Amino acid sequence: MRVPAGLILKSTQAIPVLTGLINEANASLLFQARQNALCHALHPIDARYCRWLLQASHALESPLIDLTQESCAHALGVQRTSISMVAHAFQLRGGIRTRRGKIEILDPSQLEAVACECYQKLKRRAQARNARRLRLDRGSDEAFLATAR
């Protein structure tokens, strides 16, 4: 969706809740970018692969992820053969099932045990953001009702 910058600037002055949401979204994106950069620099492929699958599964609210190994390799900055080896190992252990262009998480706890600490940091950050968003939503509903009376 596209919105003219002038409209956003006027709206943020008139609606403080919108300012909060925009600032929170920017802070969240910056946190994720920093965490991903650190993760790529410090953690092994299998830990990053597990983190990435778990995050994708949570975002999609499904254990089934439409994803090729090539796309996954590109997102993690590694060769497809590396992803193939890691995925095969997790498939042998029963953690995932791979089919052409699909990855199904069968045992999330197995992936969580291998995922780097970045997964928990990003998960906690998302939970805190959602809790703040709920508080902001309630506040904006109350403000709207007060002005409507």
C-alpha positions in Angstrom: 0.0 0.0 0.0 1.3 3.5 -0.8 0.5 6.6 1.2 1.8 10.1 0.4 4.5 11.1 3.0 2.6 14.3 3.7 -0.5 12.4 4.8 1.6 10.2 7.1 3.3 13.3 8.7 0.0 15.0 9.3 -1.5 11.7 10.7 1.3 11.1 13.1 0.9 14.5 14.6 -2.8 14.0 15.0 -2.8 10.4 16.0 0.0 9.5 18.4 -0.9 5.8 18.2 0.1 5.8 14.5 3.4 7.4 15.4 4.0 4.6 18.0 3.2 1.9 15.5 5.5 3.4 12.8 8.3 3.8 15.3 7.8 0.2 16.6 7.8 -1.2 13.1 11.0 0.6 12.2 12.7 -0.5 15.5 11.6 -4.1 14.9 13.0 -4.2 11.3 16.3 -2.7 12.5 16.5 -5.3 15.4 15.8 -8.1 12.9 18.4 -6.9 10.5 21.1 -6.6 13.2 20.2 -10.0 14.6 20.3 -11.6 11.2 23.7 -10.0 10.4 25.1 -11.3 13.7 23.6 -14.7 13.1 25.1 -15.1 9.7 28.5 -14.1 11.0 28.6 -16.2 14.1 26.4 -19.3 13.8 26.8 -22.6 11.9 24.5 -23.4 9.0 22.4 -26.0 10.8 21.6 -23.6 13.7 20.6 -20.9 11.2 18.6 -23.3 9.1 16.6 -24.4 12.2 16.0 -20.8 13.3 14.9 -19.8 9.8 12.4 -22.8 9.5 10.9 -22.1 12.9 10.5 -18.4 12.2 8.9 -19.1 8.8 6.6 -21.7 10.4 5.5 -19.2 13.0 5.0 -16.4 10.5 2.9 -18.7 8.3 1.1 -20.3 11.3 1.7 -23.6 9.6 4.2 -26.5 9.9 4.3 -26.7 6.1 6.5 -24.2 4.3 6.5 -23.8 0.5 10.2 -23.3 0.0 12.9 -24.7 -2.3 16.3 -25.5 -1.1 17.7 -23.0 -3.6 15.5 -20.2 -2.0 16.5 -21.3 1.5 20.2 -21.3 0.5 19.9 -17.9 -1.0 18.2 -16.5 2.2 20.9 -18.0 4.4 23.7 -17.0 2.1 25.1 -20.5 1.6 25.3 -23.0 -1.2 22.3 -25.2 -2.0 24.3 -28.4 -1.4 24.9 -27.3 2.2 21.2 -26.8 2.8 20.6 -30.2 1.1 23.0 -31.9 3.5 21.5 -30.2 6.6 17.9 -30.9 5.5 18.8 -34.5 4.8 20.3 -35.0 8.3 17.1 -33.5 9.9 14.9 -35.6 7.8 16.8 -38.8 8.8 16.2 -37.8 12.5 12.5 -37.2 11.9 12.6 -33.5 12.5 11.4 -32.5 9.1 10.0 -34.0 5.8 11.1 -32.5 2.5 9.4 -32.8 -0.8 9.9 -30.9 -4.0 9.5 -27.2 -3.0 8.1 -28.0 0.4 9.4 -28.5 3.9 7.2 -29.8 6.7 8.2 -29.5 10.3 7.4 -32.7 12.1 9.2 -32.1 15.4 9.6 -28.5 16.3 11.3 -29.3 19.6 14.1 -31.0 17.6 14.7 -27.9 15.6 14.5 -25.6 18.7 17.2 -27.7 20.3 19.6 -27.0 17.4 18.5 -23.4 16.6 20.8 -20.7 17.7 19.9 -18.3 20.5 18.8 -15.8 17.8 15.6 -17.7 17.5 14.6 -17.1 21.1 15.7 -13.5 21.0 13.6 -12.8 17.9 10.7 -14.7 19.3 10.8 -12.8 22.6 11.0 -9.5 20.7 8.0 -10.4 18.6 6.0 -11.4 21.6 6.8 -8.1 23.4 5.9 -6.2 20.2 2.6 -7.9 20.0 1.8 -7.2 23.7 2.7 -3.5 23.1 0.5 -3.5 20.0 -2.4 -4.8 21.9 -2.0 -2.1 24.6 -1.8 0.6 21.8 -4.9 -0.9 20.1 -6.9 -0.7 23.4 -5.7 2.8 23.9 -6.7 3.9 20.5 -10.1 2.3 20.9 -10.6 4.2 24.1 -9.5 7.4 22.6 -11.8 6.9 19.6 -14.8 6.1 21.9 -14.0 9.2 24.0 -14.0 11.5 20.9 -17.2 9.8 19.6 -19.2 10.7 22.8 
